[in-house]
Amino acid sequence: DGTYEGGVLDASGMDMGGQDGNKDLDGLIAQSMRTVVDDFGSRVWQCDVCNRTNKDKTNIKKHVETHFQGFEHHCPLCGKQSKSREAMRKHMSNYHKSSF
């Protein structure tokens, strides 16, 4: 349903329509961030959920993704579940380096 509760956006009730959940997730992330001007006059990216800012768009996208529930990222090798693609990438790198 896309509701917001205490720093977490619940996407579990949303119709993700189709197999490509990554495109759906990317769309939700894009809708949950924007550019703002900081106290020093610099343009920065801001998370609309918690107002965290970062100069780097990629970093704020990774951060915004942590606010979404309803998207599961499972390790294909051990089944570990993570709440973001970045966390899964780090898991794969740290625990399954030799498998690639």
Order of alpha helices (4+ residues) and beta strands (2+ residues): beta-beta-alpha-beta-beta-beta-alpha-beta-beta-beta-alpha
